[in-house]
Structure formats: structure tokens, C-alpha cells
Amino acid sequence: MTDRNVLFEQLRHPLETTDLPGLGTLQRGKVRDSYVGSGRRFIVVTDRISAFDRVLGTLPFKGQVLNTAAAFWFDKTRDLVPNHVVDVPDPQVMEVQDCEPLPVEMVVRAYLTGSTSTSIWTHYEKGERVFCGNRLPDGMRKHQKLERPILTPSTKAEHGDHDVSVSRDEILAMGRIPARDFDAVAQMSLALFDFGVRHCAGRGLILVDTKYEFGRTKDGRIVVIDEVHTPDSSRFWQAATYEERLAAGKEPEGLDKEYLRVWLKTERGFTGDGPIPHIPDEVRVEAAARYIRACEQVTGEPFAPDLEEPAARIRRNLRLR
């Protein structure tokens, strides 16, 4: 586990934004800066942290952790579901095929949990028993396992807007995606989730829920893009303490950004609207430590942070002037 003193020191050297015009045209997302040109796309995973569809600041080594985890899963699942990866030339950069993103996120959930407005628990607590076309039984508790994993698609929000959870029928009625494509990515999503659940179980983790994004390559193939089973896109719980903590009415022992969401909600009353509150360094370091532990437990390898100034390192590794 990375020494916490190193994490505190790295707070002073975040990769918050990038300026790499030699790579192509910049497309900036909440966390990733993509550069597109000559049929190639370079995804630079910054240290920015987002929650409640807002960018909140940075976490030390977050970009390196996400890129490491995504590369691990893309490699593990490439024979199961095709993906867009070409190369990983830097700890925070992935070279990928340039794809046209499909306008829907495929969210798979296996537990009744969450804290955001789009979470299944938020809707269930309000008395709703049908979520994204999936019927739920009465009498369930927060964090309880569902009978089976379910698909709860989400619209992809524009920058600054909130995602909206919808059913298959609703997303098709919007005309965003043909039924054939939706059903194809639904099948891919459930296959990826099943693989992730089995792998994580072998590492002492519960893969609670996750989201997948898909794109179409220049030759018309649908592939998984963006990231797979990272602490940003997924929720992980420690399997060894889950049952005991559930019985005691406690929160599961998590290794993902839910820690930060809960802190913002309970300590600052922030759920996405209004000014972004200040996040103390101690909270940022604890969040980063959880990201690192998740990456190490999933991959089975110690996380080895690159301490070099990230912007200069990326320019050198990508041979930019």
C-alpha cells in the first residue's frame, strides 16, 4: 500500500488538466481528456474526481489508478467482449481506436444500494417497486442482494446535467439506439459483469454494480470503451465483512468513490446542486487510498505510483515537443 505521506505530497502535483495539441483535437470529459486526430484517439486520465455529475477537484494518483485498473480489465476480457484498446504508452494514457460512442450507459446492479438521485435504493426508499422496467419485491433492506443482476440503462448527460435512469422501452422510444444494438450491448454488459463478479469473488471482493459504455468502430463493430470495473465506474465491497455488517445495519466496507459521495452528502449536505464544497486533504487522501486498495486487491499486484511530474512524463512518453 502506498505510504500516506506520499499521497499527501502528491496533493501538490495533480494532473488536473492537459494541453497536448500535438496529439489532436481536445475533447474534455469530467475525468478524461481525449485527443483525436488521424484516426487515433489518446485518452489522458487526469486526477480529476467527479460525483453527482460534478467535477469536485483532484485525488492523488487517481489517473494512474484508473488507467491501471482499466488496462487490467480490458486485457482480461478482450476475448469475451471486444474493446477499443491499442496501447498504454504512459501510466495515465491509453491509445485506443477512435469510436462513435453509443448514446446510452449500460448500468448493471446486483444489490439494492446507492446514494445518488439515480440510485436504485433512492427510488426503492420512496416506495417505487419498478426500476428501469425491473420489478422489485417488497420488504428489502438497503444493501441487500437482488435476486439476480439487473440492467438499468442511463441516458448520457451533457456536461453539467444529470444522468437519467430509464428502461429498455423508454430508451428505444427516445430513438437514441436501435433495438438490435441495445440488445447486443445488454448481452455484452451482462457477460462482462458476470466475469467481473467471479474474478472479484476470487479476490475477496463483491462487485456491487457498474456502468459500461460502448462505441462503434470505423468498420461498424460495437466495442466496449472508456473503462471497465474501475473504482470510478464500479462499486466494490469487502466480501469478508459484508454479511456481518448487513446484519448489524452498518454500511458495507467499500473501496470506491461512494466514500466521497457519502462524505459530501452527510458532512456538507451536497448532492450535486449549488457551490462545490471544500474537500479537506485528509478526505482526499483517504479516498485515494481506497482507490489504490481496490486496484491492488483486484489486480493482485502492488500499485507502483510514478512520482515524476505527470505533464512532462506524458510529453516524453508520447514523444511530444
N, C-alpha and C positions, 0 to 999 in steps of 0.2 A: 504494500500500500504506500502510495506517495506521501512523503513527510508533509505534515500540515504547514510547517514553516515554508516549504517550497510553494505550497498553494497560496499562502498569504503573500509571499514575494511576487508570485505570478499575477496577482491582482494589479500590479503596476505595469504589466506588459501584455495587455489583452490584444487580440486581433479583433477589433470592433468593426472595422470597415476595410475595404481594399480598393486599390486604384491600380489596375493592371491592364491598361489599354492595349498593350501588345498581344493580349490573349483574344481580343474580340470585343463585341458589344456587350456591355454590362446589363444583366437582369438581376435586380436585387430583391431577394425574398426576406422573410423575417430573420432567418438564420444563415442562409446560404447566398453567396454572391456567385452568379453564373456568368461565364464569359463565352459567347457564341461567335464562331467565325470559321469559315472554310469547312463547314460540315462537322466541326468538332465543338464539344461543349466541355469547359473546365468548371467544375463545381468547387468553389472555395468555401469550406465550412468554417465560419467565423466562430468567435466565442460568445456571440450574442445569445441571450436566453429570452424565450417568449413564453407567455402564459396568458390565458384568457384572450388570445388573439392580439396581444400587445407585446412589443419588444420592451424589455424591462431593464436591460443593461447587459453585463457580461459575467461569465463564470470562468475561473482559471482552468485552462487546458480543455475546455468544453469541446472546441472544434476538433482537437486531436482525438478525444474520446469517441465522439460521434463518428468520425471518419474511420477509426479503427474498428468500431463495432459494426458499422455498415459494411465495410470491406470483408469482415469475417463472415457475416451472414450472406452477403452476395455470393461469396465463394462457396459456402456450404450448400446453397440452394440452387446453384446455376443449372444443375441437371434436373431439378424439379420444376422450376419456373424460370424462363429466360429473363435476363436483366440487361441493363444498359452499360455495364462497366467495361472500360477498355484498359485502364491502368490506374495505379495510385502512385503518382510521382513525388508526393510530399505528404507528411503527416496530416495536413489539413486540406489536401487537394485530391479530387478524383476526376480523371478524364473519362468521359462517357460518350456514348452515341447521342447525337442531338435528336431528341424525340419531341413529338407533339403531345403534350400532356392531355390525358382524358379528363374531362371536367367533373370528376367525382372522386371522392376519397372513400376507400372501402375500409370501414371500421369493423373489426371483429371483437366481440366481447364474450368472455366466459364467466364473468362474475358481476353481481349487482353492486356496482360501486361508482365512485366518481364525485367530483365537487363542482364541476362547471355547469353552465346552463344547458349544455347539450348532453350531459351525462345521463346514463340510464337510471342511476339512483335518484337524481334530482326529479325526474319525471315520475318515478315509482312512488317516491315520498309524497308527491302531490296527489296520489290516488290513481294515476294513469296505469292501465294494465295492458295497453297495446303500445309498443315502442317500435317505431320504424317497421310496422307490419308484423312484429313478433308479439304473440300473446304471452303474458306473464301471469303466473299463479298468484293468488293472494297469500298473505302470511309470510312473505320472505323478509329476511333481515339484511341490513346493509353488509356488504362484502361477502354475501353468500354465493356459492357456486350455482350457476344456471344449469338447467338440465342438460344443455348442450351449447356449444358456441353458436352465437347468432351474428348475422350480418346486419349492421346498422349504418347504411351509407350516409355520407355527408356531402353537402354542396361545398365547393371550394370557394371560400370567401375572398372578395377583393381585399386589398391591403387596407386594414383599419376596420373591416366589417367582421361579423361573427359567422362562423360556420353554422349550418342548419342541418340537423339530422332528419332524414327522410326515409320513406320506404322505397322498395323497388318500383312499385306502381307510380309513386309520386315523381321519382327521378325520371322515369320514362315519359310521364305526362309532360314534364318540363321540356322534353325534346333535347335534352343535353347529350344523350348517348343512346344508340340503338340497343334493342333488347339483346341481340346476339352478342354485342361487345360487353354489355353489362353482365350477362350470364357467364361469359368467358372469364372476366376478371373476378367475378364472385367465386368461381371454381378455383382459380389461382390463389385467391386470398385464403380460402379455407384450407387449401393444401399447404400454403406457407405457414399458416397458424398452427396446423396440426404438427408440422415438422418442428416449429419453434417450441410448442408445448412439450414435446417429447425430449428435445435437446435440453431445454431448461430444467425439466424434471431430473434429468441425469446430473445436473449441476446444482441441485438443491434449491431451485427457483420455481416459482409459479409465474407463467406468462399470463397475465390477467386480461389484458386487452391490448390492441394495437391498431395502427392505421397503415394502409398501403396506398401508394399512388402508382398509376400506370401511364405509359405513353406509347405512341405509335412510332415505329422507326420509319426511315425513309422508304424502306421496301414493304411497309404495310404490316409488319409484325407488331403485336402487342407485347410489351415487356414491363417488368416492374422497375420503377425508377425511384429517385430521391434517396430513400433509406429503408432499411428493414430491421425491425426489432432493436432499435436503439433506445436509450433512456429518454429521448425526446419523443419518440413516436409510440412508445410502449410503456406499460405499467408492469413492474416486477415486484413480487412479494417473496420473502423467505419462506420456503415450504416448511421448515422445521418448527416454526413458531406459529404458523397460520391457525391451526385448529385451536390451540390454547388461547390465543389472543381473541379469536372469534367468540369462543365460549365465555370469555371474560368481558366481552363488549368493548374490547380495545381495537385501535386501528392496527391493521396488519403492518408488519415490518417491511417497509418499502425501500426500493432502490431506484428512484426515478424522480422526475420533476414534480410529482404530486406533493412531495415535502414542501417545495417552494409555493405551490398553489395554496396548500393548507395554511402555511405561514402568512401569506398575503391576505387570505380571507379572514383568519381568526385574529391576527395581530394588527392588521391595518384596515380591515373591512373592505378590501379591494377585490373586486371580481371582474375587472376589465374596464369599468367606466370611470371617468374623471382622471385627475392627475395621477401619474405613476408615483407610488411612494418610494422613499429611500429604502434600500435594502442594505442592512449592516454587513460589514465584511465577514463577520462570523457566520451569518446565514449563507452568504455566497460561498464561503469555503466549505461549509457542511454540505451544501447542495452539490458542489464539485466533488467532494469526497464520495458521495453516494453514486454519482455518475461513474466514478473510477471503479468503485467496488463492483458495480453492476457489470462493467466491461470486463473486469478481471474474472468475475465468477462465471460469466457467460463463456468467455473465450478459454478459460483455464490457463491464461498466461498473465504474468505481471505487466501492468501498464508502465511503459518506459517513456516518460514525457521528454520531448525535445525542448531544451531550455533556450535554444537560440532565438533571437528576435525574429518573430514569425514572418514579417513582411520581407525582410532581407533574405531569409531562408527560402521562402516561396519563389522569389525572383531568381535566386541561384538555381534551385532545383528545376524550375521551368525554363531556365536559360533566357531570362528576360533582362534587358538592359535597365 
